Amino acid sequence: MQRWSKIVTPIHSAAAMPKTQAFMIAAYAAAMLLLVLLFSGRPAFAQAAAPAAPAPPPPKVLLFGHLVDANGKLQSDVAVVVENGRIKSMGDKSAAPSNVEVVDLSRYTAIPGLIDVHTHLPGPASNPSFNPRGTVTLRPARPAAVDMFLAQPAAKAMLEHGVTSVRNLGAIEFADIAMRDLINMGAIVGPRMFVSGPGLRSSSGVGLQIPEVTVDSVAEARRAVRYLVENGVDCIKIFASTGGGVDVSGIPTFRPEELAAAIAAAHALKHKVAVHSYGPIAAHDAVFAGTDTLEHAVDIDDATIAEMKRGGIIYVPTIDHNRFYMEHTARTDQDKANLQDYINRNVETARRVHKAGVRIATGSDGGGTLMIGETTRELGYLVKAGMTAGEALTAATVNGAAVLGKENELGKLAPGYIADIVAVDGNPLADVNVTINKVRWVMKGGAVMIDRTKETAAR
């Protein structure tokens, strides 16, 4: 689908048309020439400048009673100096500079800002195959811009639960790009967003036909990836199987060569790929084609898990969103039974993947009007799958940063890293519920976004 069209009108000789029409054409041409002469070489007049990003907040010294360091160990009595949106230094409180604002958080434990690597933050239109019965919705109920606007409470709720960065996987009309940029400008309050735009779908597969990303051949797969990258996405999403809402069927929707072509095209353009697969067949095809992350899949065979380990592919199980569908969406006992069975298989698959040494990252599959305030509950399911509380925290920080390709900027508390810092009440390495339920203060990029410390002190 072209983003614009060119209209060319032949200009005939003046003798072949009425004098009035010839005069109007001549006047129009003269006006266009004048505009060209006035504005050529002066693009500042031709287009409005984009709003500037907010200025970095002033330096601060944060005093913590405990802090989870870059090695996942708990340190005591740490001063963190934040300047220009990044961590400048960390050390003993006595060494902290005295000429900057001091924030006393000594009753709390500092952890890195959490990262949710599978969201649909702009709203319901971002997942057009979903409706309460799990069947196809051929057209969104309203423009994506409306849902993006209505998603602002969900964005703030993510911050309130310590999520400072998300990877948004699937949004029509490029609503996620708009939301990402508005957050970066400071016009919307929300987590830092890395976005995929609309996900690649086959015409026989997962719902809505979006001309620019409907893929039915190798050539179309390459074209769609180039189109998305040209439009400014950060990563590529591919819907390689059925599945969503109460539909847990997991039937493959792409041929292996189409998957491979899309993944290779994305990698050639330095973009990572996330593949949606509810079942093991599309998961196998995606892994052996070299996807960067595998989303949702259950019943993955041993050979595929071994290839994930060898290739450094990260698994994003998104277990808890099926609990949400079971509680809020399923209408029949059979739907509920199918979802519960899928949850059980999802947990068991995550257990096998973790035991094999494959990295796992946390993804909620929530956002918009789904799972508001519940997106960090996924960490509890990771513990059910055999992780320790500390390993679940790593999945939501270090491994999430690896998914984003931001290992040297996000996911750890260390000098030089972006100052995404969360204060929790308790020991997150001993109890995963501390990370899920006891967030009291949130900093994103050096700016304080959430402060509930006074509420805590009043108890």
Number of C-alpha atoms within 10 A of each C-alpha: 8 7 5 6 6 5 6 6 6 6 9 10 8 14 8 8 11 9 11 10 11 17 13 11 15 14 12 12 12 12 12 12 11 12 12 11 11 12 12 11 10 10 10 9 11 12 8 8 9 7 12 9 13 10 10 13 14 13 20 23 24 21 26 22 18 24 29 21 17 15 11 17 11 16 15 15 17 23 27 28 24 27 20 17 22 22 25 19 17 20 15 12 17 10 10 20 13 9 9 13 13 17 13 14 19 18 17 23 27 31 29 32 29 32 33 31 30 26 25 25 37 33 28 26 27 29 23 24 23 23 16 14 16 18 17 15 18 13 14 17 11 10 13 21 19 13 21 22 15 17 24 21 17 24 27 21 21 27 27 22 25 33 28 29 26 28 26 30 28 28 27 25 16 21 25 30 23 16 26 21 16 16 18 19 16 14 13 16 18 29 28 21 24 19 30 29 28 27 27 30 28 24 17 13 21 25 20 20 20 19 12 18 24 20 27 17 17 16 12 18 28 20 16 23 30 16 16 22 18 10 13 13 19 20 24 28 26 29 25 32 27 23 25 27 22 24 19 20 15 22 18 22 20 25 15 18 14 21 30 22 19 29 28 21 18 23 18 11 13 12 19 22 25 28 29 26 30 30 22 20 21 28 29 21 22 27 23 17 18 21 28 22 24 25 24 26 29 23 17 21 15 12 11 19 23 16 16 26 18 11 15 16 21 25 29 28 29 28 27 26 25 25 16 17 22 22 12 12 18 22 14 12 10 11 20 19 13 18 24 16 12 21 22 13 17 25 22 17 22 29 17 19 25 19 13 14 14 20 21 25 29 30 31 26 27 27 27 23 17 22 20 18 19 20 26 27 21 24 29 20 22 28 19 14 21 17 20 18 22 20 20 26 30 25 28 27 27 24 26 31 25 17 25 18 13 14 16 14 18 27 31 26 27 21 17 16 22 25 29 29 29 28 30 27 18 19 22 23 20 11 15 25 18 17 29 20 16 19 26 22 23 27 21 25 22 23 19 14 18 19 15 13 18 9 9 12 8 6 5
